[in-house]
């Protein structure tokens, strides 16, 4: 592909940092001091008290829902997007909650705030909002309503590192937030994810859930002693508080995270410049250009037809393939999640028709790669190619 979805964001300096560690006589490779340092530096960058480094953004989703399950063992409802990655929904299902789907705001590609509010009930346990494709998905109305109702906001920021709402970074606003450091995202630790919070109890539980539920993972020594006192017949090193997971990351991931975090702000700025150039040249008669750009940290260029047109879509895809422009149809996560096989048995027949905005994106929406070393003339070439389709 002439214009792929991503060019390598792992630089020589990142690899050199890893190699220097490997040159040591006896380098630690499992979860250790570099992981802790990355967690501390990430927390400082984001503006939260605590961060827990795990092996993927999907694991971050899973542990977040496990925390919610500790609070609501009886289950309940979690409001989720129809346009998101599967792990946001699967983590809800895996922890025994019922997903309540919401249609998409066409300007931010996040959940429509007014529809979220309308679907809140006495059984609502959390709102799990995805900041899709780098856009800020929050509104003041939603934040205030959730605060009044005392309903936790969980932010999926996997595609939107550095996005902001009212000058606060996305991921520092809700009860818990999840990030991904997969290859194609703003920064990469090969595989990796982060869970962030200001809640002391959540932090302690996350440390245990990440590592088999082991009490020795607690940083709160008083809480450790309480477990020891309550379980005198057990070896203090092997007390398991929850039937948990092993989703730890390692020192190589920590080293790469520390290295890449140094240039993340510059990456966000460049991606934003690229987006503005792309939007300014896109033919607004054919494609949507009225996105909510304030606070965006752009993940990918969104190309969404203004009106449904099956024949035009076929010509557009043919032109992009011929021109070497890699794309994903349906935008985030394969389009409308309510059309996917894993969810069909849970929903009413043809439930996807209840989400017209997501349906439009499913069939008439795409995303195209945006990355820091994409040149201005390349953006211009992409726009010229796309605009030429009649």
N, C-alpha and C positions, 0 to 999 in steps of 0.2 A: 504494500500500500504506500502510495506517495504521501498521503496524509493519514497516518494511523490514529487510533484513539489515544495512544500515549507513546511518547518516546522515553527512553530510560531516565528515570529520575534518581537513580542510584549513581552517584558520581564517584570519581576516582578518590576524592578526599574521604568519602564514607568508607570505601573499601580499604584505604590505607589505615584508617583508624582501627578497623577490625584486624588487619594484618599485624599492626603494632601490638595489639593485645595477644594475638596468637603466637608471637615471637617470645613471649614470656616463658620462663622455665616450666611453670605449672599454672597456666591460665585457667581461671574459673570459667566454665561455659554455661552451666545451669544458672537459674535465677540467682542473682547476687548483687553486688554493690552498684554495678552499672545500671541494672534495672531500677534500683532505688533512686539513683541519681536522675535518671530519665523521668521517673515519676515526679520527683520534686521539681525539676525544671519545667515539665509540662504543666504542673499545677500553677506554677508562678506565671507562665505564659498565658494560661487560660483565665487565671484569676479565681481559682477555687482552692479549698483547703487540702483536698485529698484526690489522688489519682492512683489507680491500680492497673498495671500493665498486664495484658493477657495475650493469648495467641491469635486472636482475630476479633474483628468487629462483631461477628456473629456470636462469639463467646461472650463478648460484652453485653449483647442483647440478652443472651441466655441467663447470665448471672443477675442482670438487672431484674428480669422477671422472677427469678428465684428469690430475690430480696423481697419483691412485692408479695410473693406467695407466703413468705414467713409472716408478713403482716396480715395477710388475708388467706388463711389456710382453707377457708370455705369456698374460695374462688370469687367469681364475679365477672364484671365486664371491663374490658380495656378498649378504649376508642383508638382505632388505627387507620392509617391511610389505605386507599386502594392503589396508590402509586408509590411503591416503595420496594425495598429488597425483601426477599422471602423471609429472612431470619427475624425481621421485626414481627411477622405474623406467626411464624413457627415457634418462636420463643414464648409467645402468648399461649399458643395451644399446648406446648410441651409442659407448661406449668399450670394447666387446668383452668385457664381463664377463657372467656368467650370474647372473640374479637368482634367489635362493632365497627363496621366500615363506614368511611366518610368520603365524599367526593372531593375532587381536586379544585383548588383555587387556580384558575388559569394564569394568574399573574405571578404567583410564587411557586407553583407546582407542589405546594404543601397542602395539608388539609384545609378545607374551607372552614374558617373560624366560626361562622354563624351556624353551620351545620353541626360542627362539634358541640357547640353550646346546646343546640336543640336536641341532641342525642344523649345528653347527660341525664342519668337516672339515679335512683337510690342505690343501684347496684354497680355504679361506675367506680372502679378502683384506681384508674389512672388514665391519662391521655398520653399516648405514645406518638409524638409528632416527629416526622422526618423533615429535616431541612434538605430538600431534594436538590441535587444538581448544583449546589453552591448557593442557592437562594436562601434568604432569611425567611423562614416560614411562620414567624410569630406575629401576632398583633397585640396591641395594648388591651383590646377588648377581651381577647382570650386569656391573657395572663391575669387580668383583674378578676375575671369570672371564676377561674380556677382557684384563685386565692380566696375569694369569698366562699366558695363551696368546699374549700379545704381538700381539693383533689390534686394529687401529685401530677406534675408535668415531667415526663421523661423525654429527653431530646436525643434523637438520632442525628448525629452530626458527622456521620461517616464520610459523606461527600462534600462537606462544607466547612472545613477547617478555616477559621479566621472570619467567617461570616459574623455579622453583628446585628443587634437590635437595640436601638437607642444607645449606641456606642458601647454596649456590653457584648462580649463575645458569646455567640451561640454556644451552648454547652455550659455556661456559667449561670444560666437563668433558672433552669428547672431544678427539680429535686435530685435527679440523677441524669447524667448524659453519657452517651456512647460515641466513641470514635473508632475509625478503622485506619490502619497504616498499610493497607494492601497496595500492591504495585502501582495501580492506576490513580491512586488518590494524591492529595496535595503533597504528602510526604510518605515515605515508605520505610518499613522495617522488615521488608520481604513479606512476611505475614505478621499481623499484629493488631492489637486494639487497646483502647484505654477506656476505663470507666471512671467518671469524675463526679464528685459530690462535696457538699459542705456539711453533710450529716455524719456526725461521729459514729453513731451506731451502724449506719450503712457501711462506712469504711471498714470497721472491724469485721462485720459479717462478710464483706467482699474478700478480705484477706483470707478468711477461712474457706469460703466457697471456692476460691481460685485453686486451693491446694488441698483437695480431698476432705475439707471440713476440719482440718487439724487446728486444734486450739493453740499449738505452739506458734502459729502464724500471727497471732494477735500481737499488736504493738501496745495494747493496753494491758500492762502487767497486772493491775488490780483485777481485771476481768479474767486473766489467765489463772490467778490464784483462786478465784471463786470456783472456776471449773475444777481445779485441782482438789479443792476442799470438798466439793460435792461428789467427786469420783475418786475417793482414796484408794480403791482397789485397782485403779488403772495406772499404767506407766504414764507419767506426766507428758512424755514426749509423743505419746500416741493416744490422745483423747480426740475423738472425732465428734464434733458438735452437730453436723448435718450430713445427710447422705449426698455428698457434694461431687465435685468434679476435679479433674486435673487440667487446667487451661492456662498454666503458667507460660510465660515467655522466657527468653534466655538472655545471656549477656551480650551475644552478638546483636540481637534485636535492640537491646538497651544502648549499645555503642552507636548503632546506626541512627537510632532515634535522637540521641544527643547531638550527633553530627548534623542531621538534617534539620532539626529544630532551629539551628542558628540561621538558616536562610528561609524559614517558612514565611515570615512577613514579606520578604521580597518576592517569594513565589505567589503569594496572594495578590500583591500589587500587580505583578505581571499578568496573571490570569485575568484580573479585572480589566486591565488595559486592553487585553485581547478581546474580551467580551464586548467592551464598548465599541471597538473598531468593527467587530463582526455585526453587531446590532445596527450600527449607523449605516452600513452598506447593504444590509439585507432588504430585499424588495418587500415593502410593507403592504403592498397590494396582494401579494401571494402568501406571505408568512407573517406570523405574529411577531411583533417587535415591542409590544407594550408590557414587557415583564417588569416586575418589581425589582429594580436594580439596586436600590438603596440597601447597603449592608451586605451585598452579594460578594462572595469570594470565588466565584465561578469554578465549577468542576468540568463542565462541557458546554459546547455551543448547542443550544436547543433550537431545533428547526421544526416548527409546528405550523401546518397549513391553517390559514384563516378559515377556510370552508372545506367540508368533506368533498373529496374528488378522487375516486378510485383510479381513474385513468391517469390523472396527473401524478399520483403517488408512484405508479408503475414507471412512468417516464423519469421521474426524479431519481428513483433507486437505480435505474439503468444508467442514467447519466453519472451518478456518484460512483458506481462500480467502474464504469469505463474510465473515469478520471482519477481513480485511485484514492477516493475519499472513503475511508472506513466509517461506518455508521452503525447505530443500534436503533432498530425500529421499536416504538413503544416507550422510548425514553427509559426511565429508571426501572431496573429489575424485571424487564420483560413485559411491561405494560400493566394492564388491569389485573391485579392479583386475584380478583374474584372470578376470573376466567380459568385459573390454574387448577389442574387436577387435584392437588392436595386439599383444596378448600371446598370443592363442589359438593361433597356429601354433607357439608355442614350448613350450606346456604340453600335457599329456595331456588328452584329452577329458574335459570336466566336472571339471577340476581344482578349480574353485571350491568343489566339495562338500567338499574337504578342510579348509575353513576355516569351521566352523560359526558361530563368534562373529561373524566378518565378514559371513557370509551373513545372520545375524539383523539386523545393523545395515543391511545393504544394502536389505532389504525393510521393516523395522520400526523404522528409526531416521531421525531428522531433526535438523537444527539450525536454530535461530531466532536472529535478530540480537540481539547484545548490544553496546552502545556507550556511551561515557561520558555522553552527555546523555539516556540513557534514564531516565525518571522512575520513582520507586517506584510510583506509581499505575498507570503503564503496565505494569510488570511484574506487578502484581496483576491487572490486566485480562486480560493474556495467560494467566496461570495459571487464572483463573476460566473463561475460554473453553475452554482445553484440558481442564480437569478436568470440564467439563460434558458432554463426549462420552461416551455410553454404548454 
